[in-house]
Amino acid sequence: MTDHNLVHRVNVGDALTRVAFGRPDALAVVDGDRRWTYGEFDTWVNRLAHGLTGRGYTTGDVLALASANSAEFLAVYYACAKLGLVCVPINLGWRSDEVAYVLGHSRARGIVVERQLADVIAPAVAQTPGVADVILAPGTGGEATGLDFGDVLSDDTTSPEVAVEDRAPLSYLYTSGTTASPKGVVGTHLAIHLESMSAALDSGWRADDRFVAMMPMFHTAQLNAFCTPAIVVGATIFVHRGFDPERFLDTVEREKITQVFGLPMMYRAALEHPSFGGRDLSSLRRAVYAMAPMPEAQIKACLDGFRCDFALLFGQTEMSPITTLFRPEHQLSHVGAVGTPLTGVQVGIMDSGGNLLPRGEQGEIVYRAPSAMQEYLHNPEATEEAFRYGWFHSGDVGRFGPDGVLWFADRSKDVIKTGGENVASIEVERAVYDTEPNVAEVVVVGLPHERWTEAITAVVVPKPGESIDAEGLRLRLKDRLDGYKVPKAVIVTDELPRTSTGKIQKNVVRDQHSGHYGGAE
């Protein structure tokens, strides 16, 4: 049966194998001064896979991975794919107890740790007796206890021939837990590969593309929305450990980068860098952003500055992750929208009773697609809840416009219930951007209030060197918003709390300002 499996299966690792077979001399990965062709990178991955086999790892075993962006990160991911192992990327922003929870919950047998992270990860490993192996990937750290990455490599350079089923898990990706433990999203080879193919098709990936990976690879957006599609088509990945505007601009200019992915604040930082005006960025074809639509002024500045197409990626971990793309042709004609469905993804709007709603009506955004997760790991109740009525329930609220473009209203949990009305926080945030040009960032939350239950509150960060009249802004918002949507207060702050990927943490903002109104009427 292994022979049959190798012929017709869907395996994420086979994409690397096939590009290496057909175009072995094409440049695959660049990490600092290190460069690999597809033939060389595939050989390295095969040696790692056989080395893991030699240590007793077999199909279905779980290998955790704690690393910043690196070629080793990609090598481990693809070695797991080829062997049928399950890779569990560790979010480097987690506390030690969260890492320990994930290692235990996923039943990890081993963990690959970047050497400089060994001391940080060690307490979590010590709490998890099931973790038998600690494999130390190259890094700048000192002495650490574990197996050296190089010593695990086998001399066998052939591609492993192991039977792996299409719906076998490739990854357990853990979602952020704000009030409960994080949920493990089971991503299968079929789901991730088909999403990669659709992303490559809809984003126009080509074999001659050169891409900068600067967002964290331990998140699905960087890993499965960009790195795996790049490898599917045989493009080149330039690895950056994080974002630095000068290094980013240097790489784009020197290496003739064609595609990039970042947060809106990253593009803003690049635009504001003193050297930006003198850069030759003419190689860029497309820049993709995520987390939220850009305000109109910022997207115009990006289009004028970078002079390439811009697109927004929208989705979630459970969908591997892309569900819609806000495509270049819609950037200025549909400001604030999140685009049209990715090829292969069916998007609906549903009411609380399981009824699909027509265009124009607002409800929960739901999905059907082969890219949907298999389940939440060891959590049948949450899985059943997410798949009710035969659709995956996103927890997002939105509507379709008459032309089939999706408009995101809010996360269900971020809809503010104030005085008997439901208000989408994102609508108020857009109004703040449109009203006050000195606002760099804004987050709108509902804070406890004796009269209103939740009082709409805007927390704003001024642009560098600028100031904001909080009460003046609040009063001007009355010209843009219905009365019940106008914030009861505007709070000016220096910065907003963020996750390791730069996403604003609304739950932390709520906690920070929960006592703002006290017993106010």
Beta strands, then each sheet from edge to edge (+ up, - down):
strand 1: 27-31
strand 2: 34-37
strand 3: 62-66
strand 4: 86-89
strand 5: 110-114
strand 6: 133-137
strand 7: 147-148
strand 8: 169-174
strand 9: 184-188
strand 10: 210-213
strand 11: 236-239
strand 12: 259-262
strand 13: 286-289
strand 14: 309-315
strand 15: 322-326
strand 16: 340-341
strand 17: 346-350
strand 18: 363-368
strand 19: 375-376
strand 20: 392-400
strand 21: 406-411
strand 22: 416-418
strand 23: 421-423
strand 24: 439-449
strand 25: 453-462
strand 26: 489-492
sheet 1: 2+ 1- 11- 10- 12- 13- 14- 15+ 16-
sheet 2: 4+ 3+ 5+ 6+ 7+
sheet 3: 8+ 9- 19+
sheet 4: 17+ 18- 20+ 21-
sheet 5: 22+ 23-
sheet 6: 24+ 25- 26-
end
